[in-house]
């Protein structure tokens, strides 16, 4: 347990518009900064216990010197504080520099008390001014800076760390910090060591390291002699039925999912992992590698939810959707009826009163309304955490869920066996869900269970057509007083397709292991103690977003149930060498943008509106794992205020359209309404409408689009290279976010 915890500092950086920026590709000063003296005040001395527990421990003064020798502590950070922490067999000094008014940023670092290694560093500089999204430091330069830092900080470990090239993309979207994030993975005798790595973040404009973190287990790693082969591991994978035929329903995750996506949220048959090992096989014993279940807590349930309700004296005209909702609500249980339905199954302890309630839909697709009820314990003291939360189907009064936290003192001498608790749980389910009980099976693979003897949790999943649907289940928790303290029902009203025309399990195993081949690696367990133990295991490799198989076609699917597409990655185009827009196109490629043709770019091809809008969205919010469907693309661009109506996405884009879209991206299209202030050097200026003239002038002045320098040629159909160059020039502008 940590002996001291510093509060996290949350911050938001905003951007303002139109400030000069260093040209893209211009070399930055890449000299690695070393420590500079700064005024500090030591508020805490070395705890005497440190020297007693760790003979020869690094002192606080030594820790400060180590950090300032390797990193620059900004001179304006004159306040200093320190702490000592012990966790996971590690003891560290935590050092923090800040300014007196806490407005100049902060610098924190931790130093291992035993080895003197810097374990972590994080630097935040308060720079509220406008910034550019285009880096001054290239990705290659950042890699070199990171490698030099690894070599200097970890001279004894650097040879065991390999740069993870796939981890690095240029983050030019608006929601990420302007940092390159790079990772070095630990290998031992050519075998990756799970969870052991060094991570570094480099400022994209200055080249300064702004974050560093080392995660390293200092324990003995077993030798790989005498382990089973990959072929033997594959047979274990198949024989243990780790891949399970099951029903799957995609989850609703995007706020603007199009109608075709919503309609596809019907149950389908898939082969997916469902095993307590997660597919891991002990390379020494040849058995499934199942980690001991940690002691857990009950499922957190929402409580004290309150919906804001407001009224008006004015008569409002109801829309058809509003009238439909009102008509539906008249058929629902009222609050008192919902309370009585819940108390039919819940014994309300003395001193509890209904504190809050609300009626609403849990998800928009299901359409079912629920009453959420919350009882609080009333005591003479002002504060009490005792509560009972319940959810009731507002149409039929069915109890969907409840959770009891009675706050009564527990009898430490009272326990209950797993078999006793299971019988109580099953008796409760049989009373409450008599019709559904025949469809339920105990999930022995569930990791939700509380390890008794105080509480036991049991999950029963649904069987449909002799096929499991794990997302439909009943969960019950029993405490040592033989009380049911939580219950949750998840049950779909959807129609399930018959389990017919499926590929054989052996073929499914073969396809699965081809897409996610077993890889040998070191993994760690705690075995119920604070000491970690290393194991050699075979584990399916996470690759290309693969998650499961379509049980009928054998198609590889991602976790959303969609067919695999190219995952976001840095692209290095092979057809742009010596092109006038090579730098701009390369930057977008390294950000994973405009990769419709893989490693080719097709620079002189006319760009479609679909490609342009997708590139703009990717620059704004990052690259999606799977392409947006047309309806969703249009909806998101409408939300951004870039388009109206339903444009033809396959159509070409004129220079005037491109220029207007980029001004809307910057949210400065309102400047087009200002009259008589713009000038342009174009020869065809007199042929332009006032709107076109203003659009061309603003783009010229900001350096976004300058055409050929002679004519704007508003109707010119833009090529992919022209669009890429304009997009990067627009991103180069320093703006407030």
Residue pairs with C-beta under 8 A, 6 or more apart in sequence:
1 86
1 87
2 85
2 86
2 87
3 83
3 84
3 85
3 86
4 83
4 84
4 85
4 94
5 85
6 83
6 94
6 96
6 108
9 106
9 124
11 124
11 126
13 127
13 128
13 131
13 177
13 737
14 128
14 736
14 737
15 130
15 131
15 734
15 735
15 736
15 737
16 129
16 130
16 734
16 735
16 736
17 130
17 666
17 668
17 733
17 734
17 735
17 736
18 130
18 702
18 733
18 734
18 735
19 129
19 130
19 733
19 734
20 734
21 132
21 134
21 732
21 733
21 734
22 28
22 132
22 136
24 134
24 135
24 136
24 583
24 584
24 587
24 728
24 732
25 138
25 583
26 136
28 136
28 137
28 141
28 205
28 206
28 207
29 206
29 207
30 137
30 141
30 144
30 145
30 207
32 145
32 148
32 149
33 71
33 72
33 208
34 69
34 70
34 72
35 67
35 68
35 69
35 70
35 71
35 72
35 73
36 68
36 72
36 73
36 75
37 68
38 68
38 73
38 74
38 75
38 77
38 78
38 97
39 75
39 78
40 64
40 78
40 80
40 97
41 78
41 79
41 80
42 60
42 80
42 82
43 80
43 81
43 82
44 60
44 81
44 82
44 83
45 60
46 59
46 60
46 84
47 84
50 57
50 84
50 91
50 113
51 57
53 91
54 91
54 113
54 114
57 91
57 113
57 114
58 66
58 93
58 111
58 112
58 113
58 114
58 115
58 116
60 82
60 93
62 116
63 82
63 93
63 95
63 111
63 113
63 116
64 95
66 111
66 116
66 118
67 73
67 95
67 109
67 111
67 118
67 121
70 118
70 152
70 153
71 107
71 109
71 121
71 123
71 209
72 208
73 97
73 107
74 97
74 104
74 105
74 107
74 123
74 125
76 99
76 104
77 97
77 98
77 99
77 104
77 105
77 106
77 107
78 97
78 99
78 100
79 97
79 98
79 99
79 100
80 95
80 96
80 97
80 98
81 95
81 96
81 98
82 93
82 94
82 95
82 96
83 93
83 94
83 96
84 91
84 92
84 93
84 94
84 113
85 91
85 92
85 94
85 110
86 92
88 530
88 532
89 218
89 530
89 531
89 532
90 112
90 119
91 112
91 113
91 114
92 110
92 111
92 112
92 113
92 119
93 110
93 111
93 113
94 108
94 109
94 110
95 108
95 109
95 110
95 111
96 106
96 107
96 108
97 106
97 107
97 108
98 104
98 105
98 106
98 107
99 105
99 106
103 126
104 125
104 126
105 123
105 124
105 125
105 126
106 123
106 124
107 121
107 122
107 123
107 124
108 120
108 121
108 122
108 123
109 118
109 120
109 121
109 122
110 118
110 119
110 120
110 121
111 117
111 118
111 119
112 118
112 119
117 153
117 154
117 214
118 153
118 212
118 214
119 213
119 214
120 212
120 213
120 214
121 209
121 211
121 212
121 213
122 210
122 211
122 212
123 208
123 209
123 210
123 211
124 210
125 210
129 734
130 734
130 735
130 736
131 178
131 205
131 734
131 735
132 205
132 731
132 732
132 733
132 734
133 172
133 173
133 174
133 178
133 619
133 731
133 732
134 172
134 587
134 728
134 731
134 732
135 170
135 172
135 178
135 180
135 204
135 205
135 587
136 204
136 205
136 206
136 207
137 145
137 180
137 202
137 203
137 204
137 205
137 206
137 207
139 168
139 170
139 180
139 570
139 590
141 207
142 180
142 182
142 202
142 204
142 207
143 163
143 168
143 182
145 202
145 207
145 209
146 163
146 180
146 182
146 184
146 200
146 202
146 209
147 163
149 200
149 209
149 212
150 158
150 161
150 184
150 198
150 200
151 158
153 212
153 214
154 161
154 198
154 214
157 186
157 198
157 216
160 186
160 187
160 188
161 184
161 185
161 186
161 187
161 197
161 198
162 184
162 185
162 187
163 182
163 183
163 184
164 182
164 183
164 184
164 185
164 197
166 569
167 181
167 182
167 183
168 180
168 181
168 182
168 570
169 568
169 569
169 570
169 590
169 591
169 592
169 623
170 180
170 204
170 570
170 587
170 590
170 591
171 177
171 178
171 179
171 180
171 181
171 204
171 591
171 622
172 587
172 591
172 593
172 619
172 731
173 591
173 618
173 619
173 620
173 621
173 622
174 619
174 620
174 621
174 737
175 621
175 622
176 622
177 201
178 203
178 204
178 205
179 201
179 202
179 203
179 204
179 210
179 211
180 201
180 202
180 204
181 199
181 200
181 201
182 199
182 200
182 201
182 202
183 197
183 198
183 199
183 200
184 197
184 198
184 199
184 200
185 192
185 193
185 196
185 197
186 192
186 193
186 196
186 197
186 216
187 193
188 221
188 522
189 224
191 224
191 520
191 521
191 522
191 536
192 519
192 521
192 522
193 217
193 221
193 521
193 522
193 534
194 521
194 522
194 523
194 524
195 215
195 217
195 524
196 215
196 216
196 217
196 522
197 215
198 212
198 213
198 214
198 215
199 211
199 212
199 213
200 209
200 211
200 212
201 209
201 210
201 211
201 212
202 208
202 209
202 210
203 209
203 210
217 524
217 532
217 534
219 531
219 532
219 533
219 534
220 534
221 522
221 534
222 284
222 534
222 535
222 536
224 283
224 520
224 536
226 284
227 283
227 284
227 520
227 536
228 236
228 281
228 283
228 284
228 286
228 538
230 517
230 518
230 520
230 538
232 286
233 281
233 283
233 286
233 518
233 538
234 509
234 513
234 518
236 281
236 286
236 287
236 288
237 243
237 279
237 281
237 509
237 513
237 518
238 505
238 506
238 509
240 275
240 277
240 288
241 275
241 505
242 273
242 274
242 275
242 277
242 279
242 288
243 271
243 272
243 273
243 505
243 508
243 509
243 512
244 271
244 272
244 273
244 274
244 275
244 468
245 269
245 270
245 271
245 467
245 468
245 499
245 502
245 505
245 508
245 551
246 269
246 270
246 271
246 272
246 274
246 467
246 468
246 469
246 470
247 267
247 268
247 269
247 270
247 464
247 467
247 468
247 469
247 471
247 496
248 267
248 268
248 269
248 270
248 272
248 471
248 548
248 561
249 265
249 266
249 267
249 268
249 471
249 492
249 494
250 261
250 264
250 265
250 560
250 561
250 562
251 560
252 262
252 265
252 363
252 364
252 365
253 560
254 261
254 632
256 632
256 635
256 636
256 639
257 632
258 629
258 630
258 631
258 632
258 635
259 631
260 629
260 631
261 629
261 632
262 365
264 561
265 365
266 494
266 495
267 464
267 469
267 492
267 494
267 495
267 496
267 497
268 497
268 550
268 551
268 561
269 467
269 497
269 499
269 502
269 550
269 551
269 552
270 548
270 549
270 550
270 551
270 557
270 561
271 503
271 505
271 508
271 512
271 548
271 549
271 551
272 547
272 548
272 549
273 279
273 540
273 548
274 445
274 468
274 470
275 288
275 445
276 288
276 290
276 444
276 445
276 447
277 288
277 289
277 290
278 539
279 516
279 539
279 540
280 288
280 289
280 523
280 537
280 538
280 539
281 287
281 288
281 289
281 518
281 537
281 538
281 539
282 288
282 289
282 535
282 536
282 537
283 520
283 535
283 536
283 537
283 538
284 535
284 536
289 523
289 535
289 537
291 525
292 525
292 526
292 527
292 528
293 447
293 449
293 451
294 451
294 526
295 450
295 451
296 448
296 449
296 450
296 451
297 450
298 403
298 450
298 455
298 457
298 477
298 485
298 486
299 403
299 448
299 475
299 486
299 488
301 389
301 401
301 403
301 486
301 488
302 372
302 389
303 374
303 387
303 389
303 403
304 355
304 356
304 374
305 356
305 358
305 372
305 374
306 356
306 358
307 358
307 360
318 326
328 369
329 359
329 369
331 395
332 359
332 369
332 394
332 395
333 341
333 371
333 392
333 394
333 395
333 397
335 357
335 359
335 371
337 397
338 357
338 371
338 373
338 392
338 394
338 397
339 354
339 357
339 373
341 392
341 397
341 398
341 399
342 373
342 390
342 392
342 399
342 402
344 399
345 399
345 402
345 432
346 388
346 390
346 399
346 402
346 404
348 375
348 388
349 377
349 388
349 406
349 408
351 377
351 378
351 379
351 386
352 375
352 376
352 377
352 378
352 386
352 388
353 375
353 376
353 378
354 373
354 374
354 375
355 374
355 375
355 376
355 387
356 373
356 374
357 371
357 372
357 373
357 374
358 371
358 372
359 369
359 370
359 371
359 372
359 394
360 369
360 370
360 372
361 367
361 368
361 369
361 370
362 368
362 370
366 493
368 393
368 394
368 395
369 393
369 394
369 395
370 391
370 392
370 393
370 394
370 400
371 391
371 392
371 394
372 389
372 390
372 391
373 389
373 390
373 391
373 392
374 387
374 388
374 389
374 390
375 387
375 388
375 389
376 384
376 386
376 387
377 384
377 385
377 386
377 387
377 406
377 407
378 384
379 386
384 407
385 405
385 407
386 405
386 406
386 407
387 405
388 402
388 403
388 404
388 405
388 406
389 401
389 402
389 403
390 399
390 401
390 402
390 403
391 399
391 400
391 401
391 402
392 398
392 399
392 400
393 399
393 400
398 489
399 432
399 487
399 489
400 488
400 489
401 487
401 488
401 489
402 486
402 487
403 485
403 486
404 483
404 484
404 485
404 486
405 485
406 485
410 454
410 480
411 480
411 481
414 480
414 481
415 452
415 453
415 454
415 480
416 452
416 453
416 454
416 456
416 478
416 479
416 480
416 482
417 452
417 453
418 452
418 456
420 482
421 452
421 456
421 458
421 478
421 482
422 442
422 456
422 458
424 478
424 482
424 484
425 456
425 458
425 476
425 477
425 478
425 484
426 458
428 476
428 484
428 487
429 437
429 440
429 460
429 474
429 476
430 437
432 487
433 440
433 474
433 489
436 462
436 474
436 491
439 462
439 463
439 464
440 460
440 461
440 462
440 463
440 473
440 474
441 460
441 461
441 463
441 468
442 458
442 459
442 460
443 459
443 460
443 461
443 470
443 473
446 457
446 458
446 459
448 457
448 459
448 475
449 456
449 457
449 458
449 459
450 456
450 457
450 477
452 480
453 480
454 479
454 480
455 477
455 478
455 479
455 480
455 485
456 477
456 478
457 475
457 476
457 477
457 478
457 486
458 475
458 476
458 477
458 478
459 473
459 474
459 475
460 473
460 474
460 475
461 468
461 469
461 470
461 472
461 473
462 468
462 469
462 472
462 473
462 491
463 469
464 472
464 496
465 496
465 498
465 499
466 499
467 499
469 492
469 496
471 490
471 492
472 490
472 491
472 492
473 489
473 490
474 487
474 488
474 489
474 490
475 486
475 487
475 488
476 484
476 486
476 487
477 484
477 485
477 486
477 487
478 484
478 485
479 485
501 552
502 551
502 552
503 511
503 549
503 551
503 552
503 553
503 554
507 554
508 549
508 551
508 554
511 549
511 554
511 556
512 540
512 549
513 540
515 543
515 544
515 546
515 549
515 556
516 540
516 541
516 542
516 543
516 546
517 540
517 541
517 543
518 538
518 539
518 540
518 541
519 538
519 539
519 540
519 541
520 536
520 537
520 538
521 536
521 537
521 538
521 539
522 534
522 535
522 536
522 537
523 534
523 535
523 536
523 537
523 539
524 532
524 533
524 534
524 535
525 532
525 533
525 535
526 532
526 533
527 533
544 564
544 566
544 567
545 558
545 559
545 564
545 565
545 567
545 625
546 556
546 557
546 558
546 564
547 557
547 558
547 559
548 557
548 559
548 561
549 555
549 556
549 557
550 557
555 563
556 563
556 564
557 563
557 564
558 564
558 565
558 625
558 626
560 626
562 626
565 625
565 626
565 627
566 595
566 598
567 625
568 592
568 622
568 623
568 624
568 625
569 592
570 589
570 590
570 591
570 592
571 589
571 590
571 592
571 595
571 598
571 599
572 586
572 589
572 590
572 599
573 585
573 586
573 589
573 599
573 600
573 601
574 599
574 600
575 600
575 601
575 602
575 603
576 582
576 585
576 586
576 601
576 603
576 721
579 585
579 603
579 721
580 721
580 725
581 603
581 721
581 722
581 724
581 725
583 728
584 724
584 725
584 727
584 728
584 729
585 594
585 601
585 603
585 721
585 724
585 725
587 728
588 594
588 615
588 619
588 724
588 727
588 728
589 595
589 601
591 618
591 619
591 623
592 618
592 623
593 615
593 618
593 619
593 623
594 601
594 611
594 615
594 720
594 724
596 611
601 720
601 721
601 724
602 720
603 719
603 720
603 721
603 724
604 719
604 720
604 721
605 719
605 720
606 652
606 653
606 717
606 718
606 719
606 720
607 652
607 653
607 718
607 719
607 720
607 722
607 723
608 649
608 650
608 651
608 652
608 653
609 647
609 648
609 649
609 650
609 651
609 652
609 653
609 657
610 630
610 633
610 649
610 650
611 720
611 723
612 653
612 658
612 661
612 718
612 723
613 633
613 637
613 642
613 643
613 649
613 661
614 627
614 628
614 633
615 723
615 724
615 727
616 637
616 642
616 661
616 665
616 727
617 628
617 633
617 636
617 637
617 640
618 624
619 727
619 731
620 640
620 665
628 636
630 649
633 649
634 643
634 646
634 647
634 649
637 643
638 644
640 664
640 665
641 664
641 667
642 661
642 664
642 665
643 661
652 717
652 718
653 717
653 718
653 723
654 714
654 715
654 716
654 717
654 718
655 705
655 707
655 712
655 713
655 714
655 715
655 716
655 718
655 722
656 692
656 695
656 696
656 712
656 714
656 715
657 718
658 705
658 718
658 722
658 723
658 726
659 695
659 696
659 699
659 704
659 705
659 726
660 669
660 695
662 699
662 704
662 705
662 726
662 727
662 730
663 669
663 671
663 672
663 695
663 698
663 699
665 730
666 730
666 733
666 735
668 698
671 694
671 698
672 691
672 694
672 695
672 698
674 694
675 690
678 693
678 694
678 697
678 698
679 697
680 693
680 696
680 697
680 700
680 712
681 700
681 709
682 688
682 696
682 707
682 710
682 711
682 712
683 710
683 711
684 711
684 712
684 713
685 693
685 696
685 712
688 696
688 712
688 714
692 712
692 714
696 705
696 712
696 714
699 705
699 706
699 726
700 706
702 729
702 730
702 733
703 729
703 732
703 733
704 726
704 729
704 730
704 733
705 726
705 729
707 713
707 716
718 726
